Amino acid sequence: MTGRFFRACLVMVLCAAVLTGCETAKKLGQVISNPDIQVGDLKSQPSEMTITLLTEPDINLNADGEAAPVDVQLIYLTDDSKLQAADYDQIASTPLPDALGKNYLDHQDFSLLPDVMKTLPPVKLDEKTQFIGVVAYFSDDQATEWKQIEPVEGTGHSYRLLVHVRQSSIEMKKEDN
Protein backbone atom coordinates (compact mmCIF):
# COMPACT_ATOMS: atom_id res chain seq x y z
CA MET A 1 0.00 0.00 0.00
CA THR A 2 2.86 2.40 0.71
CA GLY A 3 4.28 1.84 -2.76
CA ARG A 4 0.98 2.78 -4.36
CA PHE A 5 0.61 5.84 -2.16
CA PHE A 6 4.18 6.90 -2.98
CA ARG A 7 3.56 6.48 -6.73
CA ALA A 8 0.29 8.43 -6.53
CA CYS A 9 2.03 11.29 -4.71
CA LEU A 10 4.85 11.25 -7.26
CA VAL A 11 2.36 11.41 -10.15
CA MET A 12 0.55 14.34 -8.47
CA VAL A 13 3.81 16.25 -7.96
CA LEU A 14 4.87 15.64 -11.58
CA CYS A 15 1.46 16.81 -12.86
CA ALA A 16 1.68 19.98 -10.77
CA ALA A 17 5.21 20.67 -12.06
CA VAL A 18 4.16 20.14 -15.68
CA LEU A 19 1.12 22.40 -15.32
CA THR A 20 3.20 25.13 -13.65
CA GLY A 21 5.71 24.90 -16.49
CA CYS A 22 2.89 25.22 -19.05
CA GLU A 23 1.60 28.37 -17.35
CA THR A 24 5.08 29.91 -17.30
CA ALA A 25 5.63 29.03 -20.95
CA LYS A 26 2.24 30.55 -21.81
CA LYS A 27 3.14 33.82 -20.04
CA LEU A 28 6.54 33.94 -21.76
CA GLY A 29 4.84 33.39 -25.11
CA GLN A 30 2.46 36.28 -24.44
CA VAL A 31 5.31 38.65 -23.56
CA ILE A 32 7.30 37.63 -26.65
CA SER A 33 4.30 38.14 -28.95
CA ASN A 34 3.36 41.48 -27.33
CA PRO A 35 6.33 43.37 -25.83
CA ASP A 36 3.97 46.04 -24.40
CA ILE A 37 2.71 43.60 -21.75
CA GLN A 38 3.89 44.83 -18.35
CA VAL A 39 6.47 42.60 -16.70
CA GLY A 40 7.15 43.30 -13.05
CA ASP A 41 5.74 45.74 -10.54
CA LEU A 42 4.20 49.01 -11.80
CA LYS A 43 6.46 51.00 -9.44
CA SER A 44 9.53 49.80 -11.36
CA GLN A 45 8.08 50.59 -14.82
CA PRO A 46 8.72 53.89 -16.64
CA SER A 47 5.85 56.35 -16.19
CA GLU A 48 3.62 56.82 -19.20
CA MET A 49 2.02 60.12 -20.19
CA THR A 50 -0.83 60.87 -22.58
CA ILE A 51 -0.82 64.54 -23.57
CA THR A 52 -3.73 66.52 -24.99
CA LEU A 53 -3.10 69.95 -26.51
CA LEU A 54 -6.13 72.26 -26.58
CA THR A 55 -6.32 75.78 -28.00
CA GLU A 56 -9.03 78.43 -27.72
CA PRO A 57 -10.47 80.16 -30.82
CA ASP A 58 -8.91 83.50 -29.80
CA ILE A 59 -5.29 82.48 -29.10
CA ASN A 60 -2.25 84.60 -29.92
CA LEU A 61 -4.07 87.67 -31.26
CA ASN A 62 -2.05 89.62 -33.82
CA ALA A 63 -2.02 93.42 -34.37
CA ASP A 64 -5.31 93.19 -36.30
CA GLY A 65 -6.99 91.31 -33.45
CA GLU A 66 -7.10 88.04 -35.40
CA ALA A 67 -6.21 84.68 -33.89
CA ALA A 68 -2.92 83.24 -35.11
CA PRO A 69 -1.07 79.92 -34.71
CA VAL A 70 1.23 79.62 -31.70
CA ASP A 71 4.44 77.60 -31.42
CA VAL A 72 4.58 75.42 -28.31
CA GLN A 73 7.41 73.36 -26.84
CA LEU A 74 6.85 70.51 -24.41
CA ILE A 75 10.04 70.11 -22.34
CA TYR A 76 11.14 67.11 -20.24
CA LEU A 77 13.33 68.16 -17.27
CA THR A 78 15.24 66.68 -14.33
CA ASP A 79 14.85 69.95 -12.41
CA ASP A 80 12.71 73.05 -12.95
CA SER A 81 15.01 75.77 -11.57
CA LYS A 82 16.63 76.88 -14.83
CA LEU A 83 13.31 77.08 -16.69
CA GLN A 84 11.73 78.95 -13.74
CA ALA A 85 14.59 81.48 -13.78
CA ALA A 86 14.76 81.88 -17.58
CA ASP A 87 13.27 84.91 -19.29
CA TYR A 88 11.39 84.83 -22.58
CA ASP A 89 14.25 86.21 -24.70
CA GLN A 90 16.71 83.65 -23.32
CA ILE A 91 14.42 80.71 -24.13
CA ALA A 92 13.39 82.13 -27.53
CA SER A 93 16.92 82.89 -28.73
CA THR A 94 19.00 80.05 -27.22
CA PRO A 95 18.69 76.34 -28.05
CA LEU A 96 16.93 74.60 -25.14
CA PRO A 97 19.85 72.27 -24.25
CA ASP A 98 22.11 75.33 -23.89
CA ALA A 99 19.59 77.45 -21.97
CA LEU A 100 18.57 74.68 -19.54
CA GLY A 101 21.89 72.85 -19.20
CA LYS A 102 21.91 69.49 -17.43
CA ASN A 103 18.29 69.96 -16.35
CA TYR A 104 17.21 69.39 -19.97
CA LEU A 105 16.32 65.85 -21.12
CA ASP A 106 14.26 66.25 -24.31
CA HIS A 107 11.51 68.31 -25.93
CA GLN A 108 8.80 68.21 -28.58
CA ASP A 109 7.81 71.09 -30.90
CA PHE A 110 4.27 71.89 -32.04
CA SER A 111 2.64 74.64 -34.07
CA LEU A 112 -0.97 74.87 -32.94
CA LEU A 113 -3.79 76.54 -34.85
CA PRO A 114 -6.63 78.31 -33.02
CA ASP A 115 -9.56 76.15 -31.82
CA VAL A 116 -7.80 72.77 -32.06
CA MET A 117 -7.64 69.70 -29.84
CA LYS A 118 -4.80 67.25 -30.43
CA THR A 119 -4.18 64.10 -28.37
CA LEU A 120 -0.69 62.68 -28.71
CA PRO A 121 0.17 58.97 -28.53
CA PRO A 122 1.27 57.87 -25.04
CA VAL A 123 4.92 58.59 -24.24
CA LYS A 124 7.11 56.59 -21.84
CA LEU A 125 9.02 59.02 -19.65
CA ASP A 126 12.73 58.75 -18.98
CA GLU A 127 13.20 57.63 -15.36
CA LYS A 128 15.13 60.88 -14.69
CA THR A 129 12.12 63.04 -15.66
CA GLN A 130 10.89 65.05 -12.67
CA PHE A 131 9.15 67.97 -14.42
CA ILE A 132 7.26 68.70 -17.63
CA GLY A 133 7.52 72.27 -18.86
CA VAL A 134 5.50 74.00 -21.56
CA VAL A 135 6.59 77.15 -23.37
CA ALA A 136 4.28 79.04 -25.74
CA TYR A 137 5.76 81.62 -28.09
CA PHE A 138 2.97 84.22 -28.17
CA SER A 139 3.21 87.24 -30.47
CA ASP A 140 3.13 89.57 -27.42
CA ASP A 141 5.53 88.09 -24.87
CA GLN A 142 5.14 91.04 -22.45
CA ALA A 143 1.43 90.53 -21.71
CA THR A 144 1.34 86.76 -21.55
CA GLU A 145 1.94 83.87 -19.21
CA TRP A 146 4.24 82.00 -21.59
CA LYS A 147 5.56 79.08 -19.47
CA GLN A 148 4.17 76.49 -17.07
CA ILE A 149 5.79 73.60 -15.19
CA GLU A 150 4.21 70.48 -13.71
CA PRO A 151 6.00 67.97 -11.42
CA VAL A 152 5.95 64.26 -12.40
CA GLU A 153 7.67 61.05 -11.36
CA GLY A 154 9.69 59.14 -13.95
CA THR A 155 8.61 55.68 -12.77
CA GLY A 156 5.46 53.96 -11.56
CA HIS A 157 2.75 56.30 -12.85
CA SER A 158 0.32 56.72 -15.72
CA TYR A 159 -0.42 60.41 -16.32
CA ARG A 160 -2.89 62.33 -18.45
CA LEU A 161 -1.79 65.91 -19.09
CA LEU A 162 -3.96 68.64 -20.58
CA VAL A 163 -2.11 71.64 -22.00
CA HIS A 164 -4.71 74.37 -22.51
CA VAL A 165 -3.49 77.33 -24.55
CA ARG A 166 -5.73 80.33 -23.91
CA GLN A 167 -5.72 83.82 -25.44
CA SER A 168 -2.54 84.88 -23.66
CA SER A 169 -1.70 82.13 -21.18
CA ILE A 170 -1.09 78.41 -20.73
CA GLU A 171 -2.85 76.20 -18.23
CA MET A 172 -1.73 72.65 -17.40
CA LYS A 173 -3.84 70.02 -15.64
CA LYS A 174 -2.39 66.65 -14.67
CA GLU A 175 -4.21 63.47 -13.62
CA ASP A 176 -2.49 60.39 -12.25
CA ASN A 177 -4.48 57.31 -13.29
C-alpha positions, 0 to 999 in steps of 0.5 A: 500500500505504501508503494501505491501511495508513494507512486500516486504522490509522485504522479501528483507532484509531476502533474503539478510541475508540468502544469506550472511549467505550461503556465510559465511558458504561456506567459513567456509566449504572451510577452514575446508576442506582445512586448507592451505587456507589463512585466514586473511591478508598476512601481519599477516601470517607466511612467507613461504620459498621454498629452492633450493639446487644446487651443481656444479660438482667440489664441495669440491675437495679432495686431489686427486682433485676429487669432494666429497659430502659436508655437509650443514646446513641451520640455522634459526636465530633471529639475525646474530651476533653470526654466523657472529662472529663464526669461522669454528672450533667453528661451526664444533665442538660445537652443533649449539644451544650452539654456537649460543645461543638465536639467534638460532631457528632451523636448517636442515642438508643435505649431498649434492653430486656433480652436484645435484639440490634439491628443498625442500617442502615449509617451514613456518618460525617462526615469530621470524626468521630474518635471514637464515644462511648456513654453508658448511663443505668443506674439506679445511676450510682455502681456502673456503667461508664456511658461508652465511647469508640472511635477511628475515622477519618472517611474510607476505612474500613468499620467494624463496631461492637458495643455490648454493654450488660452488667449494669452496664457497656458494652463496645465492640468495633470491626472495620475491614473 
